[in-house]
Amino acid sequence: MTIDHDSPSTTDATLSPRLRRAIEGTPYAQYVYGYPHKTAYRALEPPRALDALWTQEFESGALRRDALFLYVHVPFCEMRCGFCNLFTTVRPEGSLEERYLTALATQARVVRAALGDVSFARLAIGGGTPTWLDPPQLEALFAVIERTMGARPQQVPVSVETSPETATDERLAVLQAHGVDRVSIGVQSFFEEDTKAMGRPQKRATVEAALERIRARSFATLNVDLIYGAATQTADRWLESLSLALRYAPEELYLYPLYVRPLTGLAKGARHWDDHRLSLYRIGRDFLCSNGYQQSSMRMFRRADAPAPAAPPYACQSDGMVGLGCGARSYTSALHYSEEWAVGATSVREILEAYVRRDEREFATARYGVALSPDEQLRRRAILSLLSDEGLASREASLALPELSSLRAAALVEQRPDGTLVLSERGLERADAVGPALFSDAMTDRMEAFSLR
């Protein structure tokens, strides 16, 4: 493996191994979309009653009642992509989808009662592939969201994930009728040789037909996910995939480096190289930025002329999340909790079977998760702020992330004129190394001790 050495090196003997890796090692350590990862979760002893947990958060002022994110998880897909380590199962047999929706409705009744008088500022339906559900099942899902949970999709931003195979016109019509304003589709590449190498075989004609159907429905935001780093990808083909995506004028694009993770299809033999991924990242970044897109994070690019959606206030760094479904997690300020997590097909099915058998009493408690100390809460807010274009106030950085001084010295972090600290251009391309370097020692040890199944 070739390591990129463009970043300034350091001989500071006081650097921790993680900081040294962030500055000098591979740019691809771990995708940090939240902190901490589910590998930090364990059985909670004793379990926490949801009504007492959320009441304490609201009454203490730690969380706002009118700024919650509702995330609903659908753990079904038509295939298991070779790079995927999400909690999902492929082409479920029998009545599993119906049993899952029944359990989801039961969970929603219990959770809604525990929350009391709240409102939701954001709604996302993810997976898996939510549009694996057929139109009647999608209607049943929205009935849970709207009638049981009291969410108002027509009044808040709503995002739903889909795939080329399942983005049928009938399913898209259900999404549009219920106020969905953002559809995110995993394209990965327009070249069949590349998607086959990623462990996700698909026909280009299927992808293009799905994009045409989504655009015909006039959703306010189309997001296209692309992946770079397959052994078959050349710079020319990567640019061609980006150019083809821009034909549909997506408001957002996410560019993901290809990761080979344990227990996934690609882990059985595929390899990838740092210099290849980094080169393709830079090509994609420069191409999008020269074609009217603005970079918001290592992965996210938004069209500069795309109108910002009207939305109630919500801050992912500090406001709460309510998760419904077997793969969803919930965030309070002091406790993150979920069902158990697995990647292997057998373990996923076992956890799903346990979920669909739960009764109201079992749904009324948080039984698996991780508590965050005040210091960890500060660290979480700081990490998530720094990894986005929002940035981090200097004073908050000094309290939460003393490691930033080393990253600033290595030119991975810079200061805006208003004093906000943000990742530099070099820091952005190494964000998957910077993020893990900022994890606390205690949380890192906890995550590394997790036994993946």
N, C-alpha and C positions, 0 to 999 in steps of 0.2 A: 504494500500500500504506500502510495506517495503522499506525504504530508505537505500541506501548503505552508511555506515559510515566509510569506509576504508580511505577516504580522510582525511587529517589533518583538524581539526576544528579550529575555531578562535573565540576569544571573542572580537575582535576589534570592538568597538561601532561605529567607523566611516565608516564601510563598508556599501555600498548601499544595499538595499534589493536584487537587481539582482546579485551583487557580492557574497553576502552571500549564495544565492541559488546555484550559480555556484560551490561554495566550499563545501557546506554542504547539499544541497537539492537534488532533483531528477536529475539524469544525462540526462533526456530526456525532455528538454524544447522546443526546436525548431531546425529543421534541417536548418542550414545556408549554402545554396549553392550560395547565393549572398547577397549583401547588398546595399540598403535596400530591403526588401521584397515588393511584389506588393501591400501589404496592406498599404504601404506608399504613393501610387499613388493617385492622385486626378485630376479632370478636370483642364487643364492648361488655365489660363486666363491672356493674350490672348493666343490662339494657336500659336505654333512656326512653321514658315516656314522651311521645311527640308533643302532646298538648302542653306538658310542663316545660319542655325544651323551648318550643317556639314562644310560649307566653313569657318566659323569662327574657328571651332575646328582645321581644317587642317592648316589654315594660321597662327594661333597663335602658332602652334607647340604643342598643347595639345595632339593631336592624330597624328599618322603616317598614311599616305595614303596607305602604303604597308603592313600594319599589322592589318587587320580587320578580324573579325570572322563573317561568314555568318551563321545565324541560320534560318532554315525554319521549320515552325510548321504545322503539319497535325493533326487536332483535332478530329480524328475518331478512335473508338475502337469497337471490337466485343462484349465486355462486360465492365461494370463499376466495377472495383475491389472494394471490401469493404473498403480498406484502401486508395483509390485514391482520392486526391483533386486537380488533374490536370485539366486544361481546356480542356475538351473533351466531345464528345457526342457519344452515342452508336447506332450502326447500323442505320445510317441516311437513311431517306426515300426519295423517288423521285430522283431528280437530284442534291441533295445538293453537292455531291462530285464534279460534273462537274462545278456547279456554283462557288464552292469554288476555284477550279483551275483557272477559268476565272478571278475571283477577284484577286487571287494571282498574275496572270500574269499582270494585270493592276497595282497593287501595285508595282510590280518589275520594270515596265517601269518608274514609277514616281520616285521611290527611286534611281534607277540607274542614272537617269538624275540629281538628287539632289546631288549625291555623287561626280560626276565628275570623274577624272582620279584616280582610286583606284585599289587595288588588294587585294585578300582575301588570308589569310594565314591558315585559318581553315574553315571547312564546317561541319555542323551537321544538320541532319534532325531528328526531334523528334516529340513528340506528347503528348497525344494520341499514336497511333500506325501507323507510316507512311506506313507500309506494309498492312494496311487495303486497301489501294488503289490497284486496279488490275494492271497487267503489263502495259497496254496502258496508264493508268493514271499516273503510275510511270514514264513512258517515257515522258509524258507531263510535269511532275514536274521537271525532269532533264533538259528539254528544257528551262524552265524558269530560272533555276539555271545557265546553261551554256551559252545559247545564249543571254538571256536578261540581266542577272546579270554579265556575263563575268567571272564567277568562273571557275576554271580549276581543276576538281576533280582528274584528273590523276596526278596532280603535288603537291597536298596538302593533309594532313590527312582529311579523310572523315568518319564520324560516322553516322550510321543509327540505329534506334531502331526498334525492331521487337518483335513478340510474338510467342509462340509455334503454335497457330492456323494459323497465317498468314505468317509464314516463309516457303512458298511453294517454290519448286525448280524454278518455272517460275519467281516469284518475286526476288528470290536471284540472278537469272541470270541477271536480269536488273541491280541490284545493282553492281554486279561484272563487267558488261560491262561498267559501268560509273565510275569505279575507286574507289568504296567504299573499304576502307581497314580495317574498324572496324565495326563489327555488334554486337549490344548489345541486349541480349534477357532476358526478365523478366521471370525467372523460378520460383523464390520464394521458392519452395520446391519440392522435388521429391515425396513427400508423399501426396496422394489425401486427406487424412483426414486433413492435415495441411493447404493445399491450400483452402479447403472448409471452414475451420475455419477462414481463412483470408478474406473470401468473394470473392475468385477467384477459383471456381471449375474448375479443368482440369484433364485430364488423363495423367498418367505418360508416357504411350506409345506415346502420342502426343508430349510431351516434348523431349523424347529421339530421336524420329524421326526427329524433327526439328534440334536438335543439330547435328545429323549425317549429315543432308543436309547442314548445315552451314559449318561444317568441310570439307565436300567433295568439297566445292567451294574454299577452300584454301584462305580465307580472312586472312590478316596478323594478325588481332587481333579479337579474340572472347572474349566478355565480358559476364559474367553470373551474373545476379542479384539474390541474395537470401535474404530472410527476416527471421528474428528470433524474437520470442516473442509470437507466437500464443499459446493459452492456451493448445492446444493439443500437442505441441512440447515437446519432451523429449530431454535430452542431447544426448542420443544414436541416436535418429532419426536425430537430427541436425548434428551430426558427419557423419551419413550415407549420408545425403544430400550433405554435403561437399565432401565426398569421391566419390560419384557418379558424382558430377560436375568435379572433377579432372580427371575422365576417359577421358574427352574431352580435357584435357590439355589447359584450357583457359588461354590466356595471362593475362587477368584481371578478378577479381571477385570484386563485390561490395556487402558488407554485410550491410543490412538496418535493423535497429530496427523497429518493428511494431509500428506505431503510429495510434491512434484513433482520427481523426480530425472531427471538426464540419461539418455537412451536408454530411458526407460520410456514406456508408452502415454500417460500423462497429459502427458508433456513435449511432446507434439505440439501443444498449444494451450491446455490447461486452466490456470487461474490460481487462486490461493487468497490469502486475506488474513489478516494477523497478528491483527487485532482480532477477526475471526470465530472463528478457532481458539482464541484465548485466552479469549474469552467462553464458548465451549462447554466448554473445559477446566475453567473455574471452576464452571460449572453441574454438570458430571459429578462433579468432586471433592466439591463440597458435598453433592450428592445421595447419593453412595455413603457418605461419612463420616456422614451423618445416618441411614443405613439399615444400620448395623452393620458397616461395612468400615473397615479401617485402611490408611492410605497408607504404602507402603514405599519408593516412588520416584516420580518424575514420572508413570510409567506404571502401576505395579503397585499394586493394591488387594486386600487379603486379608480375608475374612470373619473378624471378631474371634472368633467361637466355633468356627472350624474348627480341629480338632486339628492340631498340628504333626506332620509325619511323623517317625517314628523313623529316624535316619540316622547313619551313621558320620561323623566329623568331615571337613569339607572347606571350604576357603576359596578362593573364586574369585580373590581378589586375589593369592594366593601359591602355591597348589598347582597341580599340572600338569594339562594336558588332552591326551588322546590322541584325535586325529581320524582317522576312517576315512571314505573316500569322496571324491569329486572336489571337493566344495565345502567339506569340513571343514578346519579349521585345528587345529594342535597347538601347545601352549604348554609350553616349558620355562622356567626362570627367565631364561635368557639368549638364547633363540632362539625366535621364533615362525615357523612354517612351514606351507605348504599347497601345493596345486596352484595353477596360475595362476587369476586371477579375471577374469570379464567379465560384462557385462550384456546386450549385444546377442545376438540369437538365433543368428546365424551363428557368432560367436566362442565362445559357450557350447557349441554342437555340436562345434566343432573341438577344444576342450579335452576334452570328454567322449570323443570318439573317440580322442584320444591316451591318455587314462586307461585305457580298456578294452583297449588294446593293450599296456600296460606288462607287463613280466615281473618276476620276483622281484628280479633285480639292480637294476632301476630303482626298485622300491619300497623298496629298502634304504637309500636316501639321501634327505636333505632337499635339494632343489634350488632352492627358491623361498621366500623369507621375509625376515625382518629380525632383526638382532641387537640386543639391548637392553643398553646399558651399565649399570653399577650405578646411576647416577643415573636412567636411564630406568626401571629396575626399581622404584626407590623411587617415582617419579612415577606409574607405572602403579598400584601398590598404593594410593597416596593418592587418585588420581582415582576409582577404582572404589569405594573406601570412602566417599568424600564423596558420591558420587551415589546411594548406597543409604542406608537408615535405620541402618546400622551406624555410620556416622560415622567421624571421623578424630581420633586423639589429637593434642592440641595440639603436643606435642614432635615427632611425626612430620610434622605439617603444616609446621612451621618448617624442617625439613630438606628436605622434598620439594617443597613448593609455596609459595615465597615470595610468589606472586601472591595468596595468600589474604587478606593484609592489606587489599588494595584491595577485595576482595569483601566482607570483613567491614565495612569502612567504608561500603559501599553497601547494607548490610543484606541481602545475599544469603546470607550465612553467619552463623550464630549459635552460641553455646556452650551446651551443656547443663550442668546443675549438676555433673556429674561431670568436666567439662572437655573432653568430646568435642565436636568441631566438626561441625556438620551444616548442610545447606541449610535456610534459613528457608522459611516458606511461599512468600514471593516468590522465593526461590532455587529451590525445587522447580519452580515453573511456568516458570522460565527455565533449567532444567537443560540443555536442548539448546543454550544459549548459553554457560552456565558451563563445561560439559565441554570444548568445543573451546578455550575461552580458557585452559585449564590445560595444553594440549599444549605440549611444548617447541618452541622455534623451529626446531630442526633437524628434528624429526619433522614439523612442520607444512609446512616447505619440501619435504620428501620426499614427503609426501602430495599436495601441490598440484602437484608435477611429474609425477604419474602420468598416463598416457595411457589414458583409459577407452575400452574397445572393446566 
